[in-house]
């Protein structure tokens, strides 16, 4: 399997960023790690190996990016506005730095946003905000409202709310999405997300599914037995839904 390591100084984040590329051709998969996960997590969890046949056959090419969650959503010493601003800088890193790399290496017209756990949030958020850049969303075990508190998972903004948080919360901004081109791009995409029947964010996934139905967006939502929030589940999901 073709494997590449990349590292460069990000002007958007003012720090070094790293990523791994797997495969030589096919649909480009932008892979976000779980909460605080690193660019090598997808490989370490065995997920790359679980779809090795598709990668080796030239059907998929993975771009596994790093996270800065400890500097943004989970940087609890910072003011919530500072957390969301750092997240916005991360999005600019993806759009202005990672996407050009992907385009320079692969002409394929399909780009898939993908991630597990908090990575599913990152994938869904960038997909719904910029649907013209993607053809598919594959989100596993995600939470699509970071202000939603359940069990030990708290509102990541400590009750603070502003326009930037609104526009980075899919289950909020999709309710009033009126841009016909943006809606058309979403409706013409393949959307699949999974959640465990005992996962604390099952209800949040139902909210997203119901909202997509309300705005006329076809999608597939699969409920797996148990909590289904571990690598052993994701290794089974990836060959089915990517």
Secondary structure as UniProt FT lines:
FT   STRAND          3..10
FT   TURN            11..14
FT   STRAND          15..22
FT   STRAND          27..32
FT   TURN            35..36
FT   TURN            39..40
FT   HELIX           41..44
FT   TURN            45..46
FT   HELIX           47..50
FT   HELIX           52..56
FT   TURN            57..58
FT   STRAND          60..65
FT   HELIX           69..71
FT   TURN            72..74
FT   TURN            76..77
FT   HELIX           80..93
FT   HELIX           94..98
FT   HELIX           99..105
FT   STRAND          111..116
FT   HELIX           118..129
FT   HELIX           131..133
FT   STRAND          136..140
FT   TURN            146..147
FT   TURN            151..152
FT   TURN            156..159
FT   HELIX           163..166
FT   TURN            167..168
FT   HELIX           170..173
FT   HELIX           174..176
FT   HELIX           180..187
FT   STRAND          190..196
FT   TURN            197..198
FT   TURN            200..201
FT   HELIX           202..214
FT   TURN            215..216
FT   STRAND          220..224
FT   HELIX           231..241
//
